[in-house]
Amino acid sequence: MATDSYIQTVYPSEIRPIILHLIRFLGETTVEKCIANYEKSLASSGPTFREFYLKSRHPWWETLNTFFELERSGKSIQKHITNDLKRCCRDGKLITTLQKTMPEKVRNKFKKDLIDENRARDYLFELQIAWHFYQNGFEIKWYEEEKRPEFLVKTSNFDLNVECKRVSLDASRKIRRKDFYRLADKLLPKIEKHHMQGKIDIILNDKLHASDQYIDSLSHQIFDALKSYPKLQNFDIPYGSLSLDLLEQDGKPIDFDQRSHELLIRKGEDGHGALFTKEENGYPVNPLELTIRSMKANKVLLGIRDRIKKGGTKQLDPSKPGLIVCFLESSDDLDDLAKDSGLQKMSSYLLEQKGFAHIAAIGFSSEERITKQENSELLDAQSLIFRNPNCRFNDQIKDFQFLSGQTKC
């Protein structure tokens, strides 16, 4: 286990100029149009979907919106620094530096890719991994051809092809995060209207389908069950089953961290859950816990395996050692995955295949974490590397550090 390091020191005085550099790289008019569309999406969405999904879908739109508001009001950026502004500055620094190493075709492609509403984070991850090698003094060569890895790392002893995969754990789940929040937007106003707090647990026979018709139908099934509560607490509904444990709102403060921890345990690994509260006098009150899971098993590891297999056999040239790095979306702690986990066993299985003899290692990276230090904050991410004992290039790469280290910001 190592701590990954595409992070660089960020000084308050450089946040504004670097963010302005990022805006100019993307195109000022383009950024303004994207933020206008982003604001329209916020205005037309439900509050839960907006807060928990839309605002984090793109890495910068919410932050740049705040940045422009500060600029318009004449307020100092240095006096209103947030962690999001730090991240945006860090991204701007690596992008505006790395773009100087790119052929024009690659540079223009990143300009388009980085404004993609749904996939901008995928392409940003490629740049973050490239930045790690760049910071360590290696030359980066960008591929212009299709069906090639992202880039080549040139060292004094060998060349390393690097393929980056941002893996959404959500994509292979029966309950997807964005659909969960859309359902919550349907349910919460009705529950609030009845002044209730407590727990709602839903078990579906199948997946939570994304169609408006399905989510509307499921919402009405739950509303119908509420009419029989509290006489009945457990219900069979057309899409599965439902358990209600509700009472009248009492306005008493709760321990939010403790309730959240209990919710995580109760929802299980395969489900989704959220704790919604109101705030009174600075304290969380009137909690409503919503969980939902499916009777059918998720196929998350199969989805990850298929993406890695395709990258290793289709995009990495067998004449050179290759590295596959996967970002695990929504994961911030990889400690439990290092040994005897499904991820470890899946990686070992792939590295035993003949078609993977040129793959030096498979790596996984977590979400960023902010750790308070005595005089600074550390913005870092964990990385997990599974080396290939069967790699034909091991004599050249055996001491090479693929992902490691950390720097302060």
Secondary structure, 3 states (H helix, E strand, C coil): CEEECCCCCCCHHHHHHHHHHHHHHHCHHHHHHHHHHHHHHHHHCCHHHHHHHHHHHCCCHHHHHHHHHHHHHCCCCHHHCCHHHHHHHHHHHHHHHHHHHCCHHHHHHHHHHCCCCCCHHHHHHHHHHHHHHHHCCCEEEECCCCCCCCEEEECCCCEEEEEEEEECHHHHCCCCHHHHHHHHHHHHHHHHHCCEEEEEEEEECCCCCCCHHHHHHHHHHHHHHHCCCCCCCEEEECCEEEEEEEEECCCCECCHHHHHHHHHHHHCCCCEEEEEEEEECCEEEEEEEEEEEECCCCCHHHHHHHHHHHHHHHHCCCCCCEEEEEEECCCCCCHHHCCCCHHHHHHHHHHCCHHHCCEEEEEEEEEEEEEECCCCEEEEEEEEEEECCCCCCHHHHCCCCCCCCCCCC
